[in-house]
Every structure is written in C-alpha cells, then in structure tokens.
C-alpha cells in the first residue's frame, strides 16, 4: 500500500499544479529502492477542463466516454483501477470492445 500512497502523493502534487496525467497505469509507475515515480507525461496537460479522449482503455475513467469534458479526477479513477489490480490480481473489467 505504500506504493499506492506514493502514487497518490504524486497525483496530488500534479493536481495542485492543475495538471492531469491522463495515462496512469502500472507501466508508467517506476520503482527504485522502494520509491515510486511517475513517468510518461506525453498525455499530461494543464487545463481546467479537458475534452480529448486519451489514455489506456482499462484505466480510463467513465467521464472519457460519458461526457464531452472531464477534470483532474480521471487520475484518481486510474489509481483506483491500479489498486484493484494490485489487490485482486486482475483488472476490474475487460470488455470486448
């Protein structure tokens, strides 16, 4: 759980700078000597509201698909998906499309 906490701190730091990572997934969390760092900021952006569908599908929040705009909270959704994956060893949902 320490790793999730460290990623949550990174998301909080980004949110305070009004930045959404928009592609949080295990492959973008790097660990060395027990320290987690976020990487791959290719989709990151600094806005109040976003309207571009970006990211990796299993980790994308419903707002990406259900509305025309979304906020920084999409990173919190992705963190929750990663936590579920750590606890249960599987993604929360894998659809056919």
Beta strands, then each sheet from edge to edge (+ up, - down):
strand 1: 19-20
strand 2: 29-32
strand 3: 35-38
strand 4: 45-46
sheet 1: 1+ 4-
sheet 2: 2+ 3-
end
